[in-house]
Amino acid sequence: MTTSDMVRELCEKQNISLAELCRRIGQTPQNFNKKLKRGTVSFEEMLAIAEALDVGYEQAFVLADGEKIGMYENVNGEEMCNE
């Protein structure tokens, strides 16, 4: 699943248009659509999306034993490292 697919599915599940999401994160739909097509949405932008839609977001490596190494943001907007 691409970043674009993830963002679009999230919008669908949250009953919000992509244009409304762009407004909430302070970007134009044209600019953000270009980023989605190129796959250049940054970690910080993904955090902004999570905050705007009141959901958590994580980016991590998962080791064979289940340990995660990465950056996370919980639904309260608090950044966390490694669980």
N, C-alpha and C positions, 0 to 999 in steps of 0.2 A: 504494500500500500504506500503510495507516495504522500508527501506532505500535503499536496493539493487535495488528494482523496480524503485525507484525515480532516482537513479544515472543512471541506464541503460536507462530509458526513456529520461532523460536529454541529455545523450550522443547521443541518436538517433535523438532527435529534433535539436541538435546542429551539427549534421553530423560529429561526432568525435568518434573514437573507444575508448573502455575502456582502451586499452593499451596506446593510445596517452594521454588520461586524466591522467593516472598514471605517465607518463613521465613528464607532466606539473606540477603535484603536488609533484614530487620528490619521488615517491614510485614505487616499482616493481609491475608488474601486479600480480605476485604470492601472494605477501604479501597483496595487496589491495583486491584481490578476497577472501582471507581468512577472512578479516575483513567484507566484504560484506556478506559472507555466515554466519558468526557468529553474524552479526548485531552489530559490535563493532566500527563502524565508529564514530569518535568523532565530537563534535560540531566544533572544530578547523579545522578538516579535511573537514567538509562540507563547512566551510567558504573558505578554500583553493580551493575547487572545484568551488565554486561560483566565486571567484576571477579569477581563471584560465579560466573560460568560460564566464566571463563578464556578470554574472547574479546576481540578488539579492538572499538572503537567509534569512529566519526567523525561529525562534524557539520560540513558545509562548503558553501561556495559553490564551484562549479567554473567557471572562466573558459573562454572559447572556446579558448584555447591549452592547456587542461588544468591550468593552475595552480589550486591549491586554497587557499582562505582559510577557516580554521576551526580547530576544536578537535578533537583526536584523543587517543585513549588506546590504547596498544599492549597486547599480551597480557600484558606484565609490569606493567601498572598505571601506567605512566609517562605523564603528561600531556605533550602536545606541541602546539605551534602551528605552522601552515603547514609543509608538507613541502618 
